[in-house]
Amino acid sequence: MKIEVFGKPDCALCKTTKNKLAHFIDKWGYSDRVSLDFVDVDTRDGMAEGAFRDVTEIPTTIVSDNGSTLARWEKLVPSSEEFKQVLEQCA
């Protein structure tokens, strides 16, 4: 399972999203089954990936597995309950 947080390095909400998800992935014991990546949309590669994934707002969090999108949150930090449900169903 892959989790991508699209954002900007100077965005406080983007940092909060990444840090919260990383904390819960570790706390709930999913570190060996889930990868968490921060995609900097201020870079060319990040902009290109964001355009490919239809990212228009930051932060945008996308959970995917084998190329299929399982969950997506835009402009907000996912609640721990919602996030845990997605992990439990998929990881």
N, C-alpha and C positions, 0 to 999 in steps of 0.2 A: 504494500500500500504506500502511496506517495501523497504527501501533503505539501502544497505550495502556498506560501503567503506572498502575494504580490503587493509591493509597497515601495516606499522611499525611505532611505536611511534616516532622514530627519523628521519622519512622521512618528509622533508619539504613539498613536493608536496602532500603527503597523508594528512597532517594537513590542507593544503590550500584547498584541495578538500572537506574534512569534514566540515570545517568552512564556505566555500562558500555555500555549499548545505544547511547547517543549517540556514544561513542568509536568503537565498531566500525562504526556506520553511516557515520561520517565516514572512518574508516581504510580501509574496503573500497570507498568511492566510491559509496555509495547515497544520499547526501544529497539528490540531485535527484529521487529516485524514492520516497522513504520519508518519511512524517511521523511524528514521535515526540511524543506528548502525555502529560503527567502529569495525571492526574485526581485531584484532592484530595477524598477521600471524607469529609472533615470539613465540606465545604460542602453546601448543599442540592442544587445541581446535580450535584455529584460523587456524592452518595448516591443520587440518582435514576438517574443513568447507571449506577452500580454495581449497583443493584437490577435495572435493565433487563437488564444483562449477566450477572446471577447471580454477582456478586462477593461472596464471603463471607469471604475471607482477603486479607491484604495482605502483601507486594505481590502483585498479580495482573497479569500481562502478557498482553495479547491482541493478536495479529497478525491483521489482517483486510484483505480486499480486496473491493471492491464488495459490502460487507455480509456476506460469508461469513467465518467464523472459520477461519483457516489454522493457528494454533498458540495454545496457552495454557499458561501456567505459573503456579502458585499457591504462595505462601509460599517462593519461592526465586528466586535470580538465574539466568536461563538460562545454560547453558554457552555459551562462544563457538562451539563446534562445532555445537551444536544450532541456535543462532541463525543462524549462517552458512548452514546447510543450508536453513532456511526462506527466508532472503533470496534465495539462489541459485535456488531453485525458483520464486519468485514475482515477484521484482523485475525 
